[in-house]
Amino acid sequence: MKTYYVYILTNKNNTVLYTGFTDELERRINEHKRKENSKSFTAKYNCNKLIYFEEFQNINDALHREKQIKRYKRKWKENLINEKNSDWNDLSIDWYK
């Protein structure tokens, strides 16, 4: 069964939030960290720190959740992140060693 992910990235100062969707979280986060698309939003604002993610078994549920998160204000997103990762640590820090 396929797994889908909705995730939130930030930069080192936690000033920018980016919400994304993927079916391969480790690969996608690695692409952000390597700035594969140098003209992308995440490359421009150095968003490469994974601070939040959710897993879904249904693609439509994941896409709906991504849209939901994107339309909410920053304070709501901060509360969501703080529920699971109050220190805003990079959840992918050990993935690429």
WOLINLIN-V291837 format. One record per residue. PSI is psi in whole degrees, 0 to 359 (999 if undefined). D_FIRST is the distance of its C-alpha to the first C-alpha in Angstrom with 1 decimal. Layout:
# WOLINLIN-V291837
PSI;D_FIRST  PSI;D_FIRST
This chain:
# WOLINLIN-V291837
137;0.0  146;3.8  140;6.6  151;10.0  142;13.4  133;16.9  161;19.6  130;23.3  157;25.6  178;29.3  181;32.2  334;34.3  4;36.6  33;33.9  341;35.7  138;33.0  136;29.6  130;26.9  133;23.7  176;20.8  142;17.2  165;14.7  0;11.2  89;12.8  312;15.1  316;17.1  315;17.9  319;18.9  321;21.0  321;22.7  319;23.6  315;25.2  325;27.0  356;28.3  52;29.3  322;28.0  97;29.2  346;32.7  6;33.4  163;30.3  314;30.8  325;29.2  316;31.4  320;34.5  14;34.1  42;32.8  101;29.6  14;27.7  112;27.3  115;24.0  352;25.1  143;22.3  156;18.6  149;16.1  145;12.3  148;10.5  344;7.3  125;9.5  322;11.2  324;14.4  318;14.6  314;14.4  321;17.0  317;19.1  320;19.2  313;20.2  321;23.0  310;24.1  318;24.5  329;26.3  349;28.8  156;29.9  163;32.8  316;32.8  318;34.1  318;31.1  320;28.7  317;30.9  319;30.6  312;26.8  314;26.8  333;29.6  326;27.7  339;25.3  69;27.2  338;30.9  359;32.2  42;29.9  153;29.1  111;26.9  348;23.6  13;22.8  325;26.2  5;25.2  334;22.3  30;24.5  999;27.3
